[in-house]
Amino acid sequence: MPSTTTALLAALTIGLALILVFFVLPWRGMREISQRKSLEAELRARIAAVEAAGDAIVITDPHGHVLYANPAFSTQTGYSLEEVKGKHTRIFKSGRHPADFYADLWKTVLDGRVWRGELFNRRKDGSLCEEEMTIAPVLDDSARVEYFVAIKRDISERRNMERALQRANQQLQKNLAQIRLLQEELAEQAIRDPLTGLHNRRYLDETLPRELARAQHEGYSITAAMVDVDHFKRINDTWGHPAGDALLKSLAKLLQQRFREGDIVCRYGGEEFLVLLPHAPGHNCLSRAEALRLEFAEVRVPYQDTQLQATLSVGLASYPECACSSLELIGNADSALYRAKRGGRNRIEVFLAQTSAETTESTRTRAAPPP
């Protein structure tokens, strides 16, 4: 009986061995071969992808020595693999980045982290290449850096176009600013008298209706003072128009000095000037107008070998006391000026509602002396 059991065990062992030899081992070997072939095929595919990639791909050892570079690398840098293999990547340094830039880069990848950024590298011909780069560390089973894989994309043309676009945009903004400034200057010139620099009649026509509307809304007075240089034509005929211009500029300067910032001083035309005085009833403007008249009478304007001198006539009219519109206000001030001229010049007349010769005269003689 024992011999029979032994024989059965022996037969079973031999059978298992035969199954292992003829069935299990060949199947395992076939599976390993299949896996190996699959891995080889996958590796070939990856190599083909790297070789065909449009971006430059470089593999280095942990110290930065080049082990491999794909064809795109040669296209991008001008170096062949044979020229750079075993060389340190510092041969590509551009000199455009400080030492701490590279120190930070190396610290990142040596710590096992991926570095991404942009930098300048130098091609074989010495020209600069602006690159968008990713450096990925490859770790071994002990988590130590075994290789570095760098993917480098040439973005020089793109960045140059962006910088050119930025420069063009800056120039455009500069041109637009100059155009706006020119428009402002032209707009200012359109409302300025070129001789005196004061506002002109166009500005007055645009401004006076707004001033009257504001005065009506807020309930205050506006006085218009029409100022005229006496015997101005005689000065032009005697000394010439440049002499008259010099006298007008002198008067314009005096008007700017004499009146407040909120007052509006305009050259109305020829030798006539008009001053708008908001928040100023007519009787309050008499002393200011009289001071202006007396002061201008003392002005001496040097011209050639003489001293020019003239006097002023002034007509005053106020809103709402004796005018309801801008045309009426200016017309009444002009009427008062006409009476001053007719009354002998070098004087001030105030227009009053239902003015008569007597009331005009009494108003004139009440003009206050200069302060």
Secondary structure as a PSIPRED ss2 file (coil, helix, strand):
# PSIPRED VFORMAT (PSIPRED V4.0)

   1 M C   1.000  0.000  0.000
   2 P H   0.000  1.000  0.000
   3 S H   0.000  1.000  0.000
   4 T H   0.000  1.000  0.000
   5 T H   0.000  1.000  0.000
   6 T H   0.000  1.000  0.000
   7 A H   0.000  1.000  0.000
   8 L H   0.000  1.000  0.000
   9 L H   0.000  1.000  0.000
  10 A H   0.000  1.000  0.000
  11 A H   0.000  1.000  0.000
  12 L H   0.000  1.000  0.000
  13 T H   0.000  1.000  0.000
  14 I H   0.000  1.000  0.000
  15 G H   0.000  1.000  0.000
  16 L H   0.000  1.000  0.000
  17 A H   0.000  1.000  0.000
  18 L H   0.000  1.000  0.000
  19 I H   0.000  1.000  0.000
  20 L H   0.000  1.000  0.000
  21 V H   0.000  1.000  0.000
  22 F H   0.000  1.000  0.000
  23 F H   0.000  1.000  0.000
  24 V H   0.000  1.000  0.000
  25 L H   0.000  1.000  0.000
  26 P H   0.000  1.000  0.000
  27 W H   0.000  1.000  0.000
  28 R H   0.000  1.000  0.000
  29 G H   0.000  1.000  0.000
  30 M H   0.000  1.000  0.000
  31 R H   0.000  1.000  0.000
  32 E H   0.000  1.000  0.000
  33 I H   0.000  1.000  0.000
  34 S H   0.000  1.000  0.000
  35 Q H   0.000  1.000  0.000
  36 R H   0.000  1.000  0.000
  37 K H   0.000  1.000  0.000
  38 S H   0.000  1.000  0.000
  39 L H   0.000  1.000  0.000
  40 E H   0.000  1.000  0.000
  41 A H   0.000  1.000  0.000
  42 E H   0.000  1.000  0.000
  43 L H   0.000  1.000  0.000
  44 R H   0.000  1.000  0.000
  45 A H   0.000  1.000  0.000
  46 R H   0.000  1.000  0.000
  47 I H   0.000  1.000  0.000
  48 A H   0.000  1.000  0.000
  49 A H   0.000  1.000  0.000
  50 V H   0.000  1.000  0.000
  51 E H   0.000  1.000  0.000
  52 A H   0.000  1.000  0.000
  53 A C   1.000  0.000  0.000
  54 G C   1.000  0.000  0.000
  55 D C   1.000  0.000  0.000
  56 A E   0.000  0.000  1.000
  57 I E   0.000  0.000  1.000
  58 V E   0.000  0.000  1.000
  59 I E   0.000  0.000  1.000
  60 T E   0.000  0.000  1.000
  61 D C   1.000  0.000  0.000
  62 P C   1.000  0.000  0.000
  63 H C   1.000  0.000  0.000
  64 G C   1.000  0.000  0.000
  65 H E   0.000  0.000  1.000
  66 V E   0.000  0.000  1.000
  67 L E   0.000  0.000  1.000
  68 Y E   0.000  0.000  1.000
  69 A E   0.000  0.000  1.000
  70 N C   1.000  0.000  0.000
  71 P H   0.000  1.000  0.000
  72 A H   0.000  1.000  0.000
  73 F H   0.000  1.000  0.000
  74 S H   0.000  1.000  0.000
  75 T H   0.000  1.000  0.000
  76 Q H   0.000  1.000  0.000
  77 T H   0.000  1.000  0.000
  78 G C   1.000  0.000  0.000
  79 Y C   1.000  0.000  0.000
  80 S C   1.000  0.000  0.000
  81 L H   0.000  1.000  0.000
  82 E H   0.000  1.000  0.000
  83 E H   0.000  1.000  0.000
  84 V H   0.000  1.000  0.000
  85 K C   1.000  0.000  0.000
  86 G C   1.000  0.000  0.000
  87 K C   1.000  0.000  0.000
  88 H E   0.000  0.000  1.000
  89 T H   0.000  1.000  0.000
  90 R H   0.000  1.000  0.000
  91 I H   0.000  1.000  0.000
  92 F H   0.000  1.000  0.000
  93 K E   0.000  0.000  1.000
  94 S C   1.000  0.000  0.000
  95 G C   1.000  0.000  0.000
  96 R C   1.000  0.000  0.000
  97 H C   1.000  0.000  0.000
  98 P C   1.000  0.000  0.000
  99 A H   0.000  1.000  0.000
 100 D H   0.000  1.000  0.000
 101 F H   0.000  1.000  0.000
 102 Y H   0.000  1.000  0.000
 103 A H   0.000  1.000  0.000
 104 D H   0.000  1.000  0.000
 105 L H   0.000  1.000  0.000
 106 W H   0.000  1.000  0.000
 107 K H   0.000  1.000  0.000
 108 T H   0.000  1.000  0.000
 109 V H   0.000  1.000  0.000
 110 L H   0.000  1.000  0.000
 111 D C   1.000  0.000  0.000
 112 G C   1.000  0.000  0.000
 113 R C   1.000  0.000  0.000
 114 V C   1.000  0.000  0.000
 115 W E   0.000  0.000  1.000
 116 R E   0.000  0.000  1.000
 117 G E   0.000  0.000  1.000
 118 E E   0.000  0.000  1.000
 119 L E   0.000  0.000  1.000
 120 F E   0.000  0.000  1.000
 121 N E   0.000  0.000  1.000
 122 R E   0.000  0.000  1.000
 123 R C   1.000  0.000  0.000
 124 K C   1.000  0.000  0.000
 125 D C   1.000  0.000  0.000
 126 G C   1.000  0.000  0.000
 127 S C   1.000  0.000  0.000
 128 L E   0.000  0.000  1.000
 129 C E   0.000  0.000  1.000
 130 E E   0.000  0.000  1.000
 131 E E   0.000  0.000  1.000
 132 E E   0.000  0.000  1.000
 133 M E   0.000  0.000  1.000
 134 T E   0.000  0.000  1.000
 135 I E   0.000  0.000  1.000
 136 A E   0.000  0.000  1.000
 137 P E   0.000  0.000  1.000
 138 V E   0.000  0.000  1.000
 139 L E   0.000  0.000  1.000
 140 D C   1.000  0.000  0.000
 141 D C   1.000  0.000  0.000
 142 S C   1.000  0.000  0.000
 143 A C   1.000  0.000  0.000
 144 R C   1.000  0.000  0.000
 145 V E   0.000  0.000  1.000
 146 E E   0.000  0.000  1.000
 147 Y E   0.000  0.000  1.000
 148 F E   0.000  0.000  1.000
 149 V E   0.000  0.000  1.000
 150 A E   0.000  0.000  1.000
 151 I E   0.000  0.000  1.000
 152 K E   0.000  0.000  1.000
 153 R E   0.000  0.000  1.000
 154 D E   0.000  0.000  1.000
 155 I C   1.000  0.000  0.000
 156 S H   0.000  1.000  0.000
 157 E H   0.000  1.000  0.000
 158 R H   0.000  1.000  0.000
 159 R H   0.000  1.000  0.000
 160 N H   0.000  1.000  0.000
 161 M H   0.000  1.000  0.000
 162 E H   0.000  1.000  0.000
 163 R H   0.000  1.000  0.000
 164 A H   0.000  1.000  0.000
 165 L H   0.000  1.000  0.000
 166 Q H   0.000  1.000  0.000
 167 R H   0.000  1.000  0.000
 168 A H   0.000  1.000  0.000
 169 N H   0.000  1.000  0.000
 170 Q H   0.000  1.000  0.000
 171 Q H   0.000  1.000  0.000
 172 L H   0.000  1.000  0.000
 173 Q H   0.000  1.000  0.000
 174 K H   0.000  1.000  0.000
 175 N H   0.000  1.000  0.000
 176 L H   0.000  1.000  0.000
 177 A H   0.000  1.000  0.000
 178 Q H   0.000  1.000  0.000
 179 I H   0.000  1.000  0.000
 180 R H   0.000  1.000  0.000
 181 L H   0.000  1.000  0.000
 182 L H   0.000  1.000  0.000
 183 Q H   0.000  1.000  0.000
 184 E H   0.000  1.000  0.000
 185 E H   0.000  1.000  0.000
 186 L H   0.000  1.000  0.000
 187 A H   0.000  1.000  0.000
 188 E H   0.000  1.000  0.000
 189 Q H   0.000  1.000  0.000
 190 A H   0.000  1.000  0.000
 191 I C   1.000  0.000  0.000
 192 R E   0.000  0.000  1.000
 193 D C   1.000  0.000  0.000
 194 P C   1.000  0.000  0.000
 195 L C   1.000  0.000  0.000
 196 T C   1.000  0.000  0.000
 197 G C   1.000  0.000  0.000
 198 L C   1.000  0.000  0.000
 199 H E   0.000  0.000  1.000
 200 N C   1.000  0.000  0.000
 201 R H   0.000  1.000  0.000
 202 R H   0.000  1.000  0.000
 203 Y H   0.000  1.000  0.000
 204 L H   0.000  1.000  0.000
 205 D H   0.000  1.000  0.000
 206 E H   0.000  1.000  0.000
 207 T H   0.000  1.000  0.000
 208 L H   0.000  1.000  0.000
 209 P H   0.000  1.000  0.000
 210 R H   0.000  1.000  0.000
 211 E H   0.000  1.000  0.000
 212 L H   0.000  1.000  0.000
 213 A H   0.000  1.000  0.000
 214 R H   0.000  1.000  0.000
 215 A H   0.000  1.000  0.000
 216 Q H   0.000  1.000  0.000
 217 H H   0.000  1.000  0.000
 218 E H   0.000  1.000  0.000
 219 G C   1.000  0.000  0.000
 220 Y C   1.000  0.000  0.000
 221 S C   1.000  0.000  0.000
 222 I E   0.000  0.000  1.000
 223 T E   0.000  0.000  1.000
 224 A E   0.000  0.000  1.000
 225 A E   0.000  0.000  1.000
 226 M E   0.000  0.000  1.000
 227 V E   0.000  0.000  1.000
 228 D E   0.000  0.000  1.000
 229 V E   0.000  0.000  1.000
 230 D C   1.000  0.000  0.000
 231 H C   1.000  0.000  0.000
 232 F H   0.000  1.000  0.000
 233 K H   0.000  1.000  0.000
 234 R H   0.000  1.000  0.000
 235 I H   0.000  1.000  0.000
 236 N H   0.000  1.000  0.000
 237 D H   0.000  1.000  0.000
 238 T H   0.000  1.000  0.000
 239 W H   0.000  1.000  0.000
 240 G C   1.000  0.000  0.000
 241 H H   0.000  1.000  0.000
 242 P H   0.000  1.000  0.000
 243 A H   0.000  1.000  0.000
 244 G H   0.000  1.000  0.000
 245 D H   0.000  1.000  0.000
 246 A H   0.000  1.000  0.000
 247 L H   0.000  1.000  0.000
 248 L H   0.000  1.000  0.000
 249 K H   0.000  1.000  0.000
 250 S H   0.000  1.000  0.000
 251 L H   0.000  1.000  0.000
 252 A H   0.000  1.000  0.000
 253 K H   0.000  1.000  0.000
 254 L H   0.000  1.000  0.000
 255 L H   0.000  1.000  0.000
 256 Q H   0.000  1.000  0.000
 257 Q H   0.000  1.000  0.000
 258 R H   0.000  1.000  0.000
 259 F C   1.000  0.000  0.000
 260 R C   1.000  0.000  0.000
 261 E C   1.000  0.000  0.000
 262 G C   1.000  0.000  0.000
 263 D C   1.000  0.000  0.000
 264 I E   0.000  0.000  1.000
 265 V E   0.000  0.000  1.000
 266 C E   0.000  0.000  1.000
 267 R E   0.000  0.000  1.000
 268 Y E   0.000  0.000  1.000
 269 G E   0.000  0.000  1.000
 270 G C   1.000  0.000  0.000
 271 E C   1.000  0.000  0.000
 272 E E   0.000  0.000  1.000
 273 F E   0.000  0.000  1.000
 274 L E   0.000  0.000  1.000
 275 V E   0.000  0.000  1.000
 276 L E   0.000  0.000  1.000
 277 L E   0.000  0.000  1.000
 278 P E   0.000  0.000  1.000
 279 H C   1.000  0.000  0.000
 280 A C   1.000  0.000  0.000
 281 P C   1.000  0.000  0.000
 282 G H   0.000  1.000  0.000
 283 H H   0.000  1.000  0.000
 284 N H   0.000  1.000  0.000
 285 C H   0.000  1.000  0.000
 286 L H   0.000  1.000  0.000
 287 S H   0.000  1.000  0.000
 288 R H   0.000  1.000  0.000
 289 A H   0.000  1.000  0.000
 290 E H   0.000  1.000  0.000
 291 A H   0.000  1.000  0.000
 292 L H   0.000  1.000  0.000
 293 R H   0.000  1.000  0.000
 294 L H   0.000  1.000  0.000
 295 E H   0.000  1.000  0.000
 296 F H   0.000  1.000  0.000
 297 A H   0.000  1.000  0.000
 298 E C   1.000  0.000  0.000
 299 V C   1.000  0.000  0.000
 300 R C   1.000  0.000  0.000
 301 V E   0.000  0.000  1.000
 302 P E   0.000  0.000  1.000
 303 Y E   0.000  0.000  1.000
 304 Q C   1.000  0.000  0.000
 305 D C   1.000  0.000  0.000
 306 T E   0.000  0.000  1.000
 307 Q E   0.000  0.000  1.000
 308 L E   0.000  0.000  1.000
 309 Q C   1.000  0.000  0.000
 310 A C   1.000  0.000  0.000
 311 T C   1.000  0.000  0.000
 312 L E   0.000  0.000  1.000
 313 S E   0.000  0.000  1.000
 314 V E   0.000  0.000  1.000
 315 G E   0.000  0.000  1.000
 316 L E   0.000  0.000  1.000
 317 A E   0.000  0.000  1.000
 318 S E   0.000  0.000  1.000
 319 Y E   0.000  0.000  1.000
 320 P C   1.000  0.000  0.000
 321 E C   1.000  0.000  0.000
 322 C C   1.000  0.000  0.000
 323 A C   1.000  0.000  0.000
 324 C C   1.000  0.000  0.000
 325 S C   1.000  0.000  0.000
 326 S H   0.000  1.000  0.000
 327 L H   0.000  1.000  0.000
 328 E H   0.000  1.000  0.000
 329 L H   0.000  1.000  0.000
 330 I H   0.000  1.000  0.000
 331 G H   0.000  1.000  0.000
 332 N H   0.000  1.000  0.000
 333 A H   0.000  1.000  0.000
 334 D H   0.000  1.000  0.000
 335 S H   0.000  1.000  0.000
 336 A H   0.000  1.000  0.000
 337 L H   0.000  1.000  0.000
 338 Y H   0.000  1.000  0.000
 339 R H   0.000  1.000  0.000
 340 A H   0.000  1.000  0.000
 341 K H   0.000  1.000  0.000
 342 R H   0.000  1.000  0.000
 343 G C   1.000  0.000  0.000
 344 G C   1.000  0.000  0.000
 345 R C   1.000  0.000  0.000
 346 N C   1.000  0.000  0.000
 347 R C   1.000  0.000  0.000
 348 I E   0.000  0.000  1.000
 349 E E   0.000  0.000  1.000
 350 V E   0.000  0.000  1.000
 351 F C   1.000  0.000  0.000
 352 L C   1.000  0.000  0.000
 353 A C   1.000  0.000  0.000
 354 Q C   1.000  0.000  0.000
 355 T C   1.000  0.000  0.000
 356 S C   1.000  0.000  0.000
 357 A H   0.000  1.000  0.000
 358 E H   0.000  1.000  0.000
 359 T H   0.000  1.000  0.000
 360 T H   0.000  1.000  0.000
 361 E H   0.000  1.000  0.000
 362 S H   0.000  1.000  0.000
 363 T H   0.000  1.000  0.000
 364 R H   0.000  1.000  0.000
 365 T H   0.000  1.000  0.000
 366 R C   1.000  0.000  0.000
 367 A C   1.000  0.000  0.000
 368 A C   1.000  0.000  0.000
 369 P C   1.000  0.000  0.000
 370 P C   1.000  0.000  0.000
 371 P C   1.000  0.000  0.000
